[in-house]
Amino acid sequence: MNTPASQAKPRLTTSAMIASIAAEGQRVKAAPFGKALVELARDRTDIVGLTADLGKYTDLHLFAHAYPERFFQMGMAEQLLMAAAGGMAKEGFVPFATTYAVFGTRRAYDFIHQVIAEENLNVKICCALPGLTTGYGPSHQATEDLAMMRGIPGLTIVDPCDALDLEQAVPQIAAHAGPVYMRLARGNVPLVLDEYDYKFELGKVKLLRGGSDVLIISSGFMTMRALEAAAQLKTDAVDVAVLHVPTIKPLDEASILDEVKRSGRLVVVAENHSVIGGLGEAIASVLLRSGVSPTYRQIALPDAFLDAGALPTLHDRYGISTDAVCRRIKEWLR
């Protein structure tokens, strides 16, 4: 039977492979990272910007336009990007180095590990397209970046949710002494956390809403999904709390344990990352070491090379869309 045209879903075009994660009609802010860095650098002449041929696609082009004398285009050479950033940090600068997460982690891992982290250099690595935020297949999907970077001693890791998170994170990671890896949302970035009296604090989690049935612990844009799921599940009389974890390392273990211990709720960790080695396993380790044993589940990407395609389709296929999150939680509650 043919589906009536009025009920058929709109055909997704190639642009949906790289579309903003913002839903149609959702509030957004354009280039929050680039704008925040430009603002910060106005008074911080030690801040420099470097990129590996991806200034436009990491929003660093705004910095390049504002401060051309402090901008360095390194070309498609991620190892050189990290090595140069380390050298500049040794000279007293605070380099912000941008590229795609797949290139910054997979191609330049040894340079981050040996040149930057081992010497505790003050380099801020800001990488776009983390997790499943592009439909261009495994070559561009950094589904294992957190697992890789969590293993580097002394590296602070930040996974912002939205434009507000990014704007507030930039000056704080700049003020932090030592290397930082931050997952970067670019272009038109959703704006959601301003409705929750939210303020980013490096190293701290934030309880965005309370709930008696389920506690979702989330990072990155999955906090946005968690809030959307909580609103949907409320119509089914399911009360959902959402705990946002913008700093993956060091993890705010005490606050997470305090919230998990509050009641006999189902605890769900939701992340835009492989089920292997990310926030879910980090929290599971904390709970096990602390002798805390709630009913525990993970919403994460599978341990697999993911398909190429339109982002909305892939998010639903791999269980990180709002509807998919709701379906999984209702199944677990049964």
N, C-alpha and C positions, 0 to 999 in steps of 0.2 A: 504494500500500500504506500502510495506517495504521501509524504508529509505536506500538509497545507503550507503554502508560502508564509502565511501569518504566524505559523508555529515553528518554522524552520529557523535554526540558529544562523546568524550572519556568517557568511563565508570569510574565514580569516585569511589575510594576505601575508606576503613575505614579511612585511613590516612588523607583524605580530611576533616575529622571532626576536626582535630587539626592542619591543615596546616597553614603555614605562610600566612598572608594576602597579601603578595607580589605576583604580577602577574608573570607568567612565563617569564623569561628573564629580570625582573626588577632588578635594582641595589639594593643591600641590604648590611647591615652591621651586623655582627654576634655579639650578646650579647652586645649592646651598653651600657646598664645600668650597667651590671657587670663590664665592662672595665672602664667606667667612675668613678665608685665608687672605684675601685682599685687604679686608678690614683689619685683621690682626697685624699684617705686615706694615701697615701705615705707621705704627709706633715701634715695630720690632724690625730694625734694619738688619738684624742677623738672620732673618728668615730668607731662604732661597728656595726656588722651585725647580725641580728637574723632572723630565719625563722621557719615555722611550717611544717617541713618535706618536704619542697619544694625548697630547695636550687638549685637543678639542673633545676627546671622548672620556676625559677624566675631569673636565671643567677647569683644568689648570690654565687654559688659554686666557681666562680672565686675569689671572696673576701675571701671565706673560705680557698682556696688554698694559697692565698697570705699572709693572716694574720690569721692563725689558732687560735692564742691566743685571737683574737678579734671577733671570730665567735661563735655564740651560736645556737645550734640545739635544739629547744624547743619541737620537736615532734608534733603530730597531736593534738595540744591544743592551739587554736587561742586566747582564753581568757587569758591563761598564757602568750602567746607571747606578747600581748599588755600590760598586767600588768607588765611583766618583763622589757619591753622597757620603760615604764613610770618610773619604779624604777631606771633604769640606767640613764635616763635623769635627775633625781633628784640628782644623784651623779656627774653630770657634763659631762656625755657622750652625744654623738649625735647618737642615735640608728636609723638604717635603718631596719625596720621590713617588711619582705616580706612574702606573701602568695598569694592565689588566691583571686580575688575580692569578690566572693560570701562568702568565709569563713571569710575574714577580715572585711566585713561589716555586714553580717547577723548574724554570730555566735559571733562576738566580739563587737557588736555595743555599748553595755552598758559600756564596759571597755574602749573603745575609748572615749566615752562621759564623763564618770566620772573620770577615772584614768588619762587620757591624756589631753583632751580638757579643762575640767573645771579648771585644774591647769595650763593650757597654757604651757605644757611641750614640750620640743624640740625633738619630735619624728617624724620621717619621715616614713609614712606608704606607701609602694609601692606594688601595687596589680596587678597581672597579670590576663589575661583573662577577661578584662572589656567588658561589653555590649555583643554583639554577635560576639565573637572571638573564640568560640568553638562550635562544633556541638553536644556536649554531653547533650543537653537538659537543662531544667530549673534548675536542681541541680547545674550546672556549669556556667550558663549564668547570669552574673551580670548586668541585664538590668535595674535595679533600683538603682544602687549604688550611682549615683550622687544625686538622689532625697533624699536618706537617709543621705548622708554626708553633703549636702548643709544645712541641718537643724541644724547642730552642730555649735554653736557660736564659732567664732575665728579660725575655721579650714580653712586653705588655701587648695584649690583643683586645681590640675594641670592635664590636659589631653593632653599629647604630641601627635604630628602627626606622627613623624618618628624617625629614628635613630639620626639625627642631633638635633632635639628637645630634645630628651632624654639626649644625651650627655651634652648639654648645660644646661639643667634643673637641673641635679644632683648637681653641685656645688652651684647653686643659692638657691635651697631648703635647702641645708646644711647650707648656710649662713643666711637663714631666721630664725629669732627668733620666735619659736612657732611651733605648730603641722601642718603637711602637709599630705594630702592624694593625692598620685599620681597614676594615671592609668598607667600600665606598659605593654609595648610591649616587648616580649622576643624572643630569638632565632634569626632567620634571619629577621631583621626588615628593611622595605623599607627605601630607602634614596631618598628623593624628594626635600626637602626644600633648599638644597645647590644651586639649580638652580635659586633661587629667592633672593639671597643676604640676607638670613634670619639670624637673631640672636634672640635667646630666651631672653625675658625680663620678669621676674616674675611680674604678674599683668598687663601686656600690651598686646593689640591685635596688629596684623600686617596685613596690606593690602598687599597681595601677587601679585595681578594683578587688574587692573582697568577694568571697563566695563560699558556700557551705558544702557543695557537692564535689567540685573538681578544682584542682589547682593546676593551671598551666604555667609552666616555667619556660620562658621563651627568650630568643634573641633575634636581632636583625628584623627583617620585615615580617618574620613569623609572629612577632608581638602584635603587629597590626592585624594579622590573620586571627590571632588568639582573641583580640578584642572584638573583632567581627563575629567570631564563632560564639563568644560569650553572649553577645546580643541576640544572636539567632537561637541559641539553646535556651535562653530565658523564656522564649515562647513555648518551649516544651517543659517548663518548670524545672530546668536544670540550672543550678546556681554556680557560676564559674568565676573563680578568682584568677587574676593574671599577674604574674611576677615577671617583670622585665629585667633581663640580665645583659646590659650593654657591654660590660667588661668580662670577657671570657677568661682572661688570665691577667693578673691574679684573680681568682674567683672569690666572691664574697661568701665564703662558706658558712660563717656564723649566721648571717641573715637568712640564707637559704634554709639552713637547718631549723631555725626558729619558725619559719613559715611552714615547713613540711610537718613539724611536730604539732601544729595547732589543733588538728583534728584527724579523723579517719577518712580524709578525702582521697579520691583517686588523684594521683600525681602524674601529670603528663608533661614531658619535656618536648617542646616543638622547636625545630631549627631547620634552617635552609642550608643543610650540609649532609654529607653521608652519615649514615647510622654509625659508622666506624670513626672513633677518635675525636668527636666533637663535644658539644655542650652536654648531650645526653649521657655519654660515657663519663664525662668529668663529674657530673652530678651523681651518677650512680656510684662512682668510686667514693665520693664524699659520704654518701648515705651508708654504704657498706662499712667504711672505716669507722663511722660514728655509731654503728649499731642501730640505725634508724631504718625501719623496713615497711614503708607504705606500699600500697598497691601501686606499682610503677610501670609506666608505659612510655614509649618514644614515638614521636612523629618526626620522621627525618627521611632523607633520600635514601634509596636502596644502595647496597654495596655492589654497584654495577656501573657500566658505562651507559649513560643515558641517551635517549633518542634526541634527534634534531626535530624541530617543529615549532609551532606557535606556542608562546609561553602559557597562555590560559589553558590550552590542551595539556601541555606537559605538567603544569602544576596540579591539575586534576588527576592526571594519570599516575603521578608519583606521590599523591596524597598530601600536598601542601597548599591546596586551595582552601578557601573558607568552608565550602560545602564538604570537601573531603575530611577536613578536621572535625566538623560536626558529626559526620557519619561514623568516624572511628570512635569518637568519644561516646556516642549513643550505643554503639556495639559493645564497648567495654563496660558501660554501666549496666547492661543487661545481665 
